[in-house]
Amino acid sequence: MASYFGSIVQHSLDALLEDESFLPDLKEQDREQAFTSLTAILSTPNHIHKSFLRIALENGKVVRIPAFRVQHNNTLGPYKGGIRFHESVNEEEVMNLASLMTLKNALHEVPFGGGKGGVVLNPRDYEVKELHQICKKYVHYFSDILGPDKDIPAPDMGTGDREMDWMMAEYKSIRPGTTYRGSFTGKSIINGGSLGRREATGKGVYFTYRYMMHDFMNENREWLDAQENPFARTALNHDRKDLKMAIQGFGNVGSVAALEAYRCSHLNNKIVAVSDRNVTIYNEEGLDIPALVDYTANNEGDLPTTEKELAGLEMKAEILDREKVLYMDVDVLVLAALEGQIHKDNVDQIKAKIIVEGANAPVTGDADKYLADNGVIIVPDILANAGGVIVSYFEWVQGRETQFYSEEQIFEKLVEKMEETMVTILPQFFGDPFPLRQNCYIHAVMKLSTVLYRQGKLY
């Protein structure tokens, strides 16, 4: 992901360098020098913090667990990004995700910079008391760099409101007498969290797809029909038809996106397959998503894995290998699991013509280019899964102002914010020869570049 992230940012800068209407005051050598500065600033993080958390386990053993906090860029505001608990966490991954957060916030005009945290562990391997200790130690080790106006963590893979509550409490104990509610977002409601935060990312993922295939299509059908852009052809070919959908990942993001699709009255969605870490559940006639959501809520987040469990739900479906969800003959594939799921070795097996990235970087650079060259629309992570950070911003504001929005107000604000971005991006995408990801990166880099220039940081 590192080289691909760097290359796509560089392509964005190259496109802006040739656009004389962008930063028109910069001419010739001054312009080249300024863009060289932008490359250096955007391709590297401001800070990389790492430590080993010393944890005493319930069995009496003491372990040291690698932990990271990367602060990529704070040009637009305090660093912002989740803390991931997963055994695959490494410094490069956290650095790349922090970079992505910088661009995501710039794209959606959220006044935060980009940061990310990670701890190398599988939460399922630890007792609750041990996880509590890990969260406290994380805050203790990184307390000097965290804070409501410095760096504001949030949940990510393997963490949730419980972990954020623990971390905020530890921050409060370390920094008595200071403002603490805005030190972490994604907290429980009783601890100052925002209504709707848990569902925000999944709702945003589905909204970006729905807005493109319904709202934008209805308002711009004649204009789209006049475009020679292959992506416009793809959209028109899927207009006003029953859309078969598969969803990889059935956690907070995937299950919420699935429910949104199942209940949507604007598009004729039929969800034929969902998957998790164990299995793919498939039914060509469509799945009962509410029943599966209820089942996972009572079974530690796991989908049914046996015919007996399906029978208990009175559900007709096939149980397949978990990877099968990627290769279904569907119109739309939502990727809401891990990064790197579609890559050069399996991309030729992908049949979906619309892919929505609920996870971060689920499509590798080589695969992204292959799919785009074949007219596949990829709604990228930077655009689709920003619902979490947008509602985190609303939570941060509520904490500072000690006022609270209703869930209805939160979702209205979320839709309004994401629609503003879509209104800007989609005409450029369907009118220009660039894939949607490249259009989003150009827009984000343009925003960052303008602010950096106005702040005098390019010379």
KELUM-440656 format. One line per field, with one value per residue (C-alpha): residue number from 1; residue in three letters; x, y, z. Coordinates in pm, 1 decimal, padded with zeros to 6 digits, always signed. Layout:
KELUM-440656
i	(NUM	...)
aa	(Ala	...)
X	(X	...)
Y	(Y	...)
Z	(Z	...)
end
This chain:
KELUM-440656
i	(1	2	3	4	5	6	7	8	9	10	11	12	13	14	15	16	17	18	19	20	21	22	23	24	25	26	27	28	29	30	31	32	33	34	35	36	37	38	39	40	41	42	43	44	45	46	47	48	49	50	51	52	53	54	55	56	57	58	59	60	61	62	63	64	65	66	67	68	69	70	71	72	73	74	75	76	77	78	79	80	81	82	83	84	85	86	87	88	89	90	91	92	93	94	95	96	97	98	99	100	101	102	103	104	105	106	107	108	109	110	111	112	113	114	115	116	117	118	119	120	121	122	123	124	125	126	127	128	129	130	131	132	133	134	135	136	137	138	139	140	141	142	143	144	145	146	147	148	149	150	151	152	153	154	155	156	157	158	159	160	161	162	163	164	165	166	167	168	169	170	171	172	173	174	175	176	177	178	179	180	181	182	183	184	185	186	187	188	189	190	191	192	193	194	195	196	197	198	199	200	201	202	203	204	205	206	207	208	209	210	211	212	213	214	215	216	217	218	219	220	221	222	223	224	225	226	227	228	229	230	231	232	233	234	235	236	237	238	239	240	241	242	243	244	245	246	247	248	249	250	251	252	253	254	255	256	257	258	259	260	261	262	263	264	265	266	267	268	269	270	271	272	273	274	275	276	277	278	279	280	281	282	283	284	285	286	287	288	289	290	291	292	293	294	295	296	297	298	299	300	301	302	303	304	305	306	307	308	309	310	311	312	313	314	315	316	317	318	319	320	321	322	323	324	325	326	327	328	329	330	331	332	333	334	335	336	337	338	339	340	341	342	343	344	345	346	347	348	349	350	351	352	353	354	355	356	357	358	359	360	361	362	363	364	365	366	367	368	369	370	371	372	373	374	375	376	377	378	379	380	381	382	383	384	385	386	387	388	389	390	391	392	393	394	395	396	397	398	399	400	401	402	403	404	405	406	407	408	409	410	411	412	413	414	415	416	417	418	419	420	421	422	423	424	425	426	427	428	429	430	431	432	433	434	435	436	437	438	439	440	441	442	443	444	445	446	447	448	449	450	451	452	453	454	455	456	457	458	459)
aa	(Met	Ala	Ser	Tyr	Phe	Gly	Ser	Ile	Val	Gln	His	Ser	Leu	Asp	Ala	Leu	Leu	Glu	Asp	Glu	Ser	Phe	Leu	Pro	Asp	Leu	Lys	Glu	Gln	Asp	Arg	Glu	Gln	Ala	Phe	Thr	Ser	Leu	Thr	Ala	Ile	Leu	Ser	Thr	Pro	Asn	His	Ile	His	Lys	Ser	Phe	Leu	Arg	Ile	Ala	Leu	Glu	Asn	Gly	Lys	Val	Val	Arg	Ile	Pro	Ala	Phe	Arg	Val	Gln	His	Asn	Asn	Thr	Leu	Gly	Pro	Tyr	Lys	Gly	Gly	Ile	Arg	Phe	His	Glu	Ser	Val	Asn	Glu	Glu	Glu	Val	Met	Asn	Leu	Ala	Ser	Leu	Met	Thr	Leu	Lys	Asn	Ala	Leu	His	Glu	Val	Pro	Phe	Gly	Gly	Gly	Lys	Gly	Gly	Val	Val	Leu	Asn	Pro	Arg	Asp	Tyr	Glu	Val	Lys	Glu	Leu	His	Gln	Ile	Cys	Lys	Lys	Tyr	Val	His	Tyr	Phe	Ser	Asp	Ile	Leu	Gly	Pro	Asp	Lys	Asp	Ile	Pro	Ala	Pro	Asp	Met	Gly	Thr	Gly	Asp	Arg	Glu	Met	Asp	Trp	Met	Met	Ala	Glu	Tyr	Lys	Ser	Ile	Arg	Pro	Gly	Thr	Thr	Tyr	Arg	Gly	Ser	Phe	Thr	Gly	Lys	Ser	Ile	Ile	Asn	Gly	Gly	Ser	Leu	Gly	Arg	Arg	Glu	Ala	Thr	Gly	Lys	Gly	Val	Tyr	Phe	Thr	Tyr	Arg	Tyr	Met	Met	His	Asp	Phe	Met	Asn	Glu	Asn	Arg	Glu	Trp	Leu	Asp	Ala	Gln	Glu	Asn	Pro	Phe	Ala	Arg	Thr	Ala	Leu	Asn	His	Asp	Arg	Lys	Asp	Leu	Lys	Met	Ala	Ile	Gln	Gly	Phe	Gly	Asn	Val	Gly	Ser	Val	Ala	Ala	Leu	Glu	Ala	Tyr	Arg	Cys	Ser	His	Leu	Asn	Asn	Lys	Ile	Val	Ala	Val	Ser	Asp	Arg	Asn	Val	Thr	Ile	Tyr	Asn	Glu	Glu	Gly	Leu	Asp	Ile	Pro	Ala	Leu	Val	Asp	Tyr	Thr	Ala	Asn	Asn	Glu	Gly	Asp	Leu	Pro	Thr	Thr	Glu	Lys	Glu	Leu	Ala	Gly	Leu	Glu	Met	Lys	Ala	Glu	Ile	Leu	Asp	Arg	Glu	Lys	Val	Leu	Tyr	Met	Asp	Val	Asp	Val	Leu	Val	Leu	Ala	Ala	Leu	Glu	Gly	Gln	Ile	His	Lys	Asp	Asn	Val	Asp	Gln	Ile	Lys	Ala	Lys	Ile	Ile	Val	Glu	Gly	Ala	Asn	Ala	Pro	Val	Thr	Gly	Asp	Ala	Asp	Lys	Tyr	Leu	Ala	Asp	Asn	Gly	Val	Ile	Ile	Val	Pro	Asp	Ile	Leu	Ala	Asn	Ala	Gly	Gly	Val	Ile	Val	Ser	Tyr	Phe	Glu	Trp	Val	Gln	Gly	Arg	Glu	Thr	Gln	Phe	Tyr	Ser	Glu	Glu	Gln	Ile	Phe	Glu	Lys	Leu	Val	Glu	Lys	Met	Glu	Glu	Thr	Met	Val	Thr	Ile	Leu	Pro	Gln	Phe	Phe	Gly	Asp	Pro	Phe	Pro	Leu	Arg	Gln	Asn	Cys	Tyr	Ile	His	Ala	Val	Met	Lys	Leu	Ser	Thr	Val	Leu	Tyr	Arg	Gln	Gly	Lys	Leu	Tyr)
X	(+00000.0	+00288.5	+00423.5	+00072.2	-00033.2	+00275.7	+00224.2	-00139.6	-00056.8	+00224.7	-00012.7	-00248.8	+00029.5	+00142.8	-00210.4	-00233.7	+00112.2	-00007.7	-00328.7	-00227.3	-00557.0	-00446.4	-00225.0	-00182.2	+00057.1	+00321.1	+00518.1	+00800.0	+01081.3	+00884.4	+00599.8	+00824.7	+00992.4	+00657.2	+00531.7	+00855.8	+00786.4	+00431.5	+00561.3	+00793.8	+00527.2	+00244.2	+00454.3	+00595.6	+00439.0	+00518.5	+00576.6	+00598.1	+00556.3	+00603.3	+00640.6	+00603.3	+00317.3	+00414.7	+00111.6	+00071.8	-00158.6	-00410.6	-00197.8	+00092.5	+00303.5	+00427.8	+00425.3	+00532.5	+00299.7	+00407.8	+00196.9	+00203.0	+00066.3	+00145.7	+00069.6	+00079.2	-00029.7	-00212.2	-00240.9	-00621.9	-00659.0	-00571.4	-00457.3	-00753.1	-00774.5	-00870.1	-00677.8	-00669.7	-00629.1	-00524.2	-00246.4	-00146.2	-00078.3	+00264.4	+00433.0	+00394.9	+00023.3	-00040.9	+00162.4	-00037.5	-00370.6	-00267.5	-00186.6	-00524.5	-00694.9	-00524.8	-00666.8	-01007.3	-01055.6	-00937.1	-01175.7	-01480.1	-01363.0	-01354.9	-01121.8	-00889.8	-00552.5	-00457.7	-00342.4	-00371.3	-00290.2	-00240.3	-00164.4	-00036.0	-00281.5	-00594.6	-00853.9	-01010.6	-00690.5	-00718.2	-00941.0	-01148.4	-00922.3	-00618.6	-00774.6	-00860.3	-00496.8	-00378.4	-00602.9	-00480.7	-00116.6	-00165.9	-00291.2	-00023.0	+00258.6	+00130.0	-00035.3	+00202.4	+00093.2	-00282.0	-00550.6	-00861.9	-00649.9	-00355.1	-00452.6	-00797.1	-00820.3	-01136.9	-01237.9	-01109.9	-01088.4	-01090.2	-01191.8	-01522.0	-01695.1	-01582.7	-01216.0	-01268.1	-01442.1	-01147.1	-00897.2	-01082.7	-01099.7	-00725.7	-00661.1	-00878.9	-00683.2	-00348.7	-00464.8	-00682.5	-00856.7	-00823.3	-01086.4	-01114.8	-01444.9	-01298.1	-00982.5	-01141.4	-01443.7	-01655.2	-01733.9	-02054.6	-02345.2	-02325.9	-01960.4	-02021.4	-02038.6	-02259.3	-02580.7	-02534.8	-02154.8	-02155.3	-02372.2	-02212.0	-01949.7	-02186.9	-02457.9	-02207.8	-02081.9	-02429.8	-02524.3	-02234.8	-02343.1	-02712.8	-02650.1	-02444.2	-02683.0	-03009.9	-02991.0	-02711.5	-02843.0	-03193.2	-03066.9	-02804.6	-02922.5	-02920.8	-02581.8	-02439.7	-02573.6	-02369.4	-02042.1	-01793.1	-01644.9	-01653.5	-01763.8	-02071.3	-02149.8	-02118.7	-02355.0	-02611.5	-02595.5	-02698.7	-02966.8	-03322.6	-03260.1	-03258.6	-02908.2	-02756.7	-02522.5	-02259.1	-02104.1	-01767.7	-01745.9	-02045.3	-01917.1	-02017.9	-01962.2	-02080.5	-02389.1	-02510.7	-02450.5	-02639.5	-02935.6	-02939.0	-02941.9	-03209.4	-03439.9	-03367.8	-03677.5	-03481.7	-03298.9	-03399.8	-03120.3	-03109.3	-02835.4	-02746.0	-02427.0	-02260.4	-01943.4	-01739.8	-01411.9	-01558.6	-01805.7	-01999.7	-02379.5	-02542.8	-02895.5	-02960.8	-03310.8	-03181.5	-03096.1	-03297.9	-03051.3	-03239.9	-03244.1	-02869.5	-02800.7	-03002.3	-02816.8	-02470.5	-02571.3	-02632.6	-02336.8	-02026.9	-02059.6	-02035.8	-02266.8	-02423.9	-02167.7	-02382.9	-02701.7	-02851.5	-02793.7	-02952.8	-03248.4	-03293.0	-03339.1	-03576.0	-03341.3	-03264.3	-02904.0	-02578.3	-02271.7	-01959.0	-01593.5	-01545.2	-01347.4	-01634.5	-01811.4	-01549.5	-01617.3	-01996.4	-02174.2	-02320.5	-02358.9	-02228.9	-01958.6	-01915.1	-01574.4	-01604.3	-01337.9	-00959.0	-00717.5	-00569.3	-00866.7	-00859.0	-00508.5	-00316.2	-00359.4	-00740.3	-00857.5	-00938.5	-01200.6	-01398.3	-01734.6	-01891.8	-01896.1	-01945.2	-01721.6	-01771.9	-01483.2	-01613.5	-01273.2	-00949.5	-00744.9	-00924.8	-00815.9	-00442.8	-00289.1	-00238.9	-00593.8	-00734.8	-00579.2	-00694.0	-01053.2	-01061.2	-00925.2	-01221.0	-01479.0	-01541.8	-01657.8	-01474.2	-01620.0	-01296.5	-01242.4	-01148.2	-01498.2	-01717.6	-01610.6	-01573.3	-01899.3	-01714.4	-01475.9	-01752.5	-01969.2	-01657.0	-01622.8	-01984.0	-01907.2	-01596.7	-01802.3	-02075.9	-01815.9	-01664.8	-02000.7	-02163.4	-02468.0	-02602.5	-02774.4	-03049.6	-02976.9	-03199.3	-02999.9	-02670.9	-02777.1	-02915.1	-02583.0	-02391.5	-02592.2	-02563.4	-02184.6	-02131.2	-02369.8	-02166.9	-01862.3	-02048.5	-02192.1	-01837.1	-01671.6	-01917.9	-01945.4	-01565.1	-01547.5	-01803.8	-01675.7	-01300.4	-01083.1	-00969.7	-01103.8	-01306.7	-01020.9	-00790.2	-01054.0	-01092.5	-00717.8	-00680.1	-00953.4	-00801.7	-00446.0	-00572.7	-00730.2	-00417.6	-00187.6	-00386.6	-00382.7	-00011.3	+00063.9	-00148.7	+00028.7	+00368.1	+00486.5	+00601.7	+00913.4)
Y	(+00000.0	+00239.1	+00274.1	+00288.9	+00559.0	+00758.6	+00714.3	+00820.3	+01131.1	+01206.5	+01164.9	+01410.1	+01663.0	+01616.5	+01687.7	+01999.9	+02118.6	+02126.7	+02309.4	+02675.7	+02782.6	+02611.0	+02835.5	+03078.0	+03301.6	+03029.2	+03050.5	+02850.7	+02769.2	+02882.9	+02656.0	+02354.6	+02414.9	+02446.2	+02118.6	+01946.4	+02064.5	+01927.8	+01586.6	+01577.2	+01696.6	+01467.5	+01153.9	+01142.3	+01154.5	+01426.8	+01178.4	+00803.0	+00697.4	+00337.3	+00151.1	-00188.9	-00207.4	-00406.5	-00614.4	-00855.2	-01136.6	-01316.8	-01634.2	-01453.0	-01401.4	-01060.3	-00975.5	-00671.7	-00584.6	-00358.3	-00042.0	+00250.0	+00600.6	+00772.2	+01140.7	+01210.9	+01572.9	+01836.4	+02117.2	+02119.8	+02051.2	+01805.6	+01458.9	+01218.7	+00846.1	+00514.0	+00268.4	-00080.3	-00400.3	-00674.3	-00930.0	-00800.8	-00443.8	-00310.2	+00027.7	+00054.5	-00025.3	+00232.8	+00493.1	+00434.6	+00449.7	+00777.1	+00918.0	+00807.9	+00983.6	+01311.6	+01292.4	+01166.5	+01461.9	+01702.9	+01551.8	+01588.2	+01921.2	+01791.5	+02014.1	+01734.3	+01605.8	+01243.2	+00999.7	+00629.1	+00389.9	+00018.3	-00257.3	-00595.8	-00840.1	-01044.4	-00920.1	-01267.4	-01398.5	-01173.4	-01153.8	-00839.7	-00732.4	-00771.9	-00561.5	-00297.3	-00293.5	-00270.3	+00031.7	+00207.6	+00138.4	+00266.9	+00601.0	+00611.7	+00550.1	+00801.7	+01055.5	+01338.6	+01338.5	+01282.2	+01536.7	+01718.1	+01974.9	+01747.5	+01398.1	+01243.2	+00862.0	+00667.5	+00301.9	+00091.9	-00279.2	-00471.1	-00173.0	-00005.5	+00222.4	+00008.4	+00061.7	+00434.0	+00469.2	+00301.7	+00519.6	+00842.9	+00752.0	+00694.2	+01021.9	+01200.8	+01047.9	+01145.6	+01499.4	+01602.9	+01936.6	+01951.4	+01914.5	+01542.6	+01460.3	+01543.2	+01338.0	+01028.4	+00980.8	+00673.5	+00656.2	+00521.2	+00765.0	+00784.4	+00887.1	+01167.0	+00968.2	+01067.6	+00895.5	+00718.1	+00684.4	+00303.4	+00296.9	+00599.6	+00428.6	+00162.2	+00418.0	+00638.1	+00344.8	+00265.9	+00630.7	+00698.0	+00406.1	+00498.3	+00862.9	+00773.7	+00511.8	+00688.3	+01059.1	+01149.1	+00919.0	+01064.1	+01421.5	+01370.2	+01083.4	+01280.2	+01433.2	+01090.9	+00948.0	+01205.4	+01110.7	+00878.8	+00793.4	+00410.5	+00460.1	+00646.1	+00342.2	+00115.8	+00333.3	+00352.3	-00023.7	-00072.5	+00195.1	+00103.8	-00268.8	-00522.2	-00507.1	-00821.6	-00738.3	-00925.2	-00792.5	-00907.1	-00849.3	-00848.9	-00641.8	-00287.8	-00158.9	-00447.4	-00538.6	-00178.0	-00127.9	-00454.2	-00336.0	-00002.6	-00183.5	-00429.2	-00148.6	+00093.2	+00200.0	+00392.8	+00099.1	-00259.8	-00426.0	-00800.0	-00910.2	-01261.8	-01315.1	-01196.5	-01321.7	-01298.5	-01447.7	-01799.2	-01841.9	-01700.5	-01728.5	-01740.2	-01745.2	-01649.2	-01528.8	-01293.7	-01317.6	-01214.6	-00952.7	-00849.1	-01212.9	-01245.0	-00920.3	-01047.6	-01379.8	-01220.1	-00992.1	-01303.9	-01511.3	-01299.4	-01136.6	-01460.1	-01568.5	-01917.2	-02182.9	-02498.1	-02615.1	-02667.6	-02303.3	-02189.5	-02418.0	-02255.0	-01927.0	-02092.0	-01961.1	-02128.0	-02059.2	-02227.6	-02218.1	-02157.9	-02076.0	-01720.4	-01619.0	-01714.7	-01384.7	-01203.1	-01401.6	-01400.5	-01311.2	-00991.0	-00629.3	-00471.9	-00590.0	-00412.5	-00474.9	-00424.5	-00658.7	-00620.1	-00446.6	-00621.3	-00849.3	-00796.3	-00816.6	-00909.9	-01283.9	-01284.4	-00967.4	-01152.1	-01354.9	-01047.2	-01022.6	-00720.7	-00400.4	-00171.1	-00207.2	-00004.8	+00010.5	-00000.5	-00116.0	+00075.2	-00023.5	-00352.7	-00324.9	-00315.6	-00075.9	-00332.9	-00461.5	-00110.0	-00025.2	-00353.8	-00301.3	+00064.6	-00027.5	-00265.6	-00001.6	-00117.2	+00167.3	+00160.4	+00388.4	+00430.3	+00415.0	+00782.5	+00867.5	+00582.0	+00505.0	+00859.1	+00840.5	+00739.8	+01033.8	+01278.1	+01171.5	+01165.4	+01532.8	+01589.7	+01406.1	+01622.0	+01938.7	+01819.1	+01748.4	+02094.2	+02269.2	+02033.0	+01996.2	+01684.4	+01615.0	+01359.1	+01050.6	+01193.4	+01518.3	+01325.9	+01122.6	+01432.3	+01609.7	+01303.3	+01275.8	+01649.0	+01639.8	+01338.0	+01473.6	+01795.4	+01588.1	+01374.1	+01682.0	+01804.9	+01476.0	+01283.9	+01533.8	+01542.2	+01163.2	+01096.2	+01385.5	+01323.3	+01029.6	+00962.2	+00682.7	+00795.4	+00727.6	+00957.0	+01230.4	+01209.9	+01224.1	+01524.0	+01710.3	+01626.7	+01712.3	+02038.8	+02137.2	+02050.7	+02218.9	+02541.4	+02559.1	+02475.3	+02745.5	+03005.2	+02917.7	+02973.1	+02616.8	+02544.9	+02765.5)
Z	(+00000.0	+00076.8	-00276.1	-00420.2	-00175.5	-00265.6	-00637.9	-00635.9	-00430.6	-00674.4	-00970.2	-00801.5	-00755.0	-01115.0	-01238.1	-01021.2	-01130.5	-01491.6	-01396.6	-01415.0	-01253.6	-00932.7	-00716.6	-01010.1	-00813.3	-00829.7	-01154.3	-01314.8	-01069.9	-00764.2	-00868.5	-00915.3	-00579.8	-00404.2	-00551.5	-00455.4	-00100.4	-00119.8	-00222.0	+00077.3	+00323.1	+00209.3	+00158.6	+00512.2	+00861.6	+01110.8	+01394.2	+01449.5	+01812.4	+01921.1	+02245.9	+02409.0	+02657.5	+02966.7	+03064.1	+03357.3	+03243.1	+03462.1	+03448.0	+03613.5	+03303.0	+03193.2	+02822.2	+02621.4	+02333.9	+02044.9	+02013.8	+01770.0	+01722.4	+01393.3	+01341.5	+00969.5	+00924.9	+01132.6	+00878.8	+00898.7	+01270.4	+01551.7	+01448.1	+01426.7	+01370.4	+01523.9	+01738.5	+01588.3	+01792.9	+01550.0	+01521.2	+01173.8	+01294.2	+01197.5	+01168.0	+00790.9	+00805.1	+01076.8	+00886.4	+00568.4	+00750.1	+00916.4	+00572.2	+00443.2	+00735.6	+00641.5	+00290.9	+00406.0	+00638.4	+00369.1	+00112.5	+00338.3	+00483.2	+00839.8	+01046.4	+01157.9	+01050.9	+01004.2	+01271.2	+01348.0	+01629.1	+01655.7	+01907.2	+01789.1	+01943.4	+01885.4	+02139.3	+02150.4	+02311.9	+02617.6	+02923.1	+02983.8	+03272.1	+03047.1	+02769.5	+03027.9	+03137.3	+02774.1	+02710.7	+03024.1	+02937.9	+02583.2	+02714.0	+02983.9	+02734.3	+02476.6	+02709.3	+02617.8	+02253.4	+02302.9	+02388.1	+02259.4	+02074.8	+01990.3	+01878.8	+01922.8	+01889.6	+01808.1	+01766.6	+01481.3	+01412.3	+01739.7	+01954.2	+02037.7	+02285.5	+02580.4	+02497.0	+02434.2	+02771.6	+02943.1	+02760.4	+02831.0	+03200.5	+03208.5	+03027.1	+03284.1	+03572.7	+03416.6	+03331.0	+03629.0	+03594.6	+03214.4	+02943.3	+02875.9	+02698.9	+02359.7	+02418.6	+02260.3	+02036.1	+01977.6	+02348.8	+02501.7	+02524.3	+02902.7	+02877.6	+02630.2	+02308.5	+02018.9	+01922.5	+01592.1	+01611.5	+01594.4	+01281.9	+01116.3	+00901.0	+00767.1	+00696.8	+00515.3	+00308.6	+00184.0	+00134.9	-00102.9	-00320.3	-00302.1	-00380.5	-00686.6	-00823.0	-00736.7	-00658.6	-00898.9	-01173.6	-01155.5	-01169.7	-01441.7	-01663.9	-01989.1	-01911.4	-01825.4	-02150.0	-02341.2	-02168.4	-02334.2	-01996.3	-01947.2	-01586.0	-01707.1	-01922.2	-01618.7	-01415.1	-01694.8	-01749.8	-01386.7	-01384.0	-01279.7	-01245.1	-00964.3	-00820.1	-00672.5	-00386.9	-00185.0	+00135.6	+00268.6	+00642.6	+00876.9	+01165.5	+01257.1	+00903.9	+00688.5	+00891.2	+00906.6	+00533.7	+00470.6	+00677.2	+00495.0	+00160.0	+00273.9	+00388.5	+00105.4	-00089.7	-00353.4	-00514.6	-00578.1	-00380.4	-00331.3	-00092.0	-00201.1	+00001.5	+00322.7	+00488.0	+00806.2	+00930.2	+00913.4	+00626.6	+00334.9	+00357.2	+00012.2	-00124.6	-00485.1	-00391.5	-00122.6	+00247.4	+00552.3	+00675.8	+00993.9	+01106.5	+01047.2	+01233.6	+01532.0	+01518.8	+01521.3	+01810.8	+02021.3	+01898.5	+01956.6	+01614.8	+01414.5	+01131.8	+01134.5	+01040.9	+01025.4	+00857.0	+01203.5	+01295.8	+00969.7	+01031.2	+01371.0	+01185.4	+00936.8	+00669.3	+00338.0	+00238.5	+00144.7	+00367.6	+00159.4	+00220.1	+00340.1	+00027.6	-00204.3	-00137.2	-00345.4	-00661.1	-00671.3	-00995.4	-00851.3	-00958.3	-00636.8	-00396.6	-00061.9	+00098.1	+00473.9	+00611.6	+00589.6	+00354.2	+00050.6	-00023.4	-00400.6	-00542.8	-00856.8	-00796.4	-00774.4	-00949.1	-01272.3	-01080.5	-00969.3	-01146.3	-00973.1	-01179.8	-00877.0	-00570.7	-00252.2	-00004.3	+00351.1	+00478.1	+00436.0	+00129.2	+00049.9	-00316.3	-00390.9	-00641.8	-00919.4	-00880.0	-00869.0	-01204.8	-01361.9	-01250.4	-01354.6	-01699.5	-01730.8	-01643.4	-01286.1	-01061.1	-00729.1	-00462.6	-00263.0	+00111.2	+00127.8	+00005.1	+00126.9	+00482.9	+00618.5	+00816.3	+01131.3	+01137.8	+01039.4	+01333.8	+01552.1	+01467.2	+01573.0	+01900.2	+01954.7	+01900.2	+02135.0	+02403.8	+02372.5	+02375.2	+02629.0	+02408.4	+02240.7	+01909.6	+01864.3	+01654.6	+01380.6	+01382.9	+01366.0	+01063.6	+00891.6	+00945.4	+00826.4	+00503.8	+00443.6	+00486.9	+00262.7	+00000.9	-00017.0	-00107.0	-00361.4	-00532.4	-00586.3	-00679.8	-00899.3	-01189.2	-01207.8	-01199.3	-01470.3	-01681.2	-01650.6	-01756.7	-01397.9	-01173.1	-00873.0	-00631.9	-00828.9	-00838.2	-00460.0	-00405.1	-00635.3	-00447.8	-00107.2	-00214.2	-00364.8	-00031.0	+00166.8	-00083.7	-00076.0	+00303.9	+00322.0	+00067.7	+00247.2	+00573.0	+00412.4	+00461.1	+00105.2	+00112.8)
end
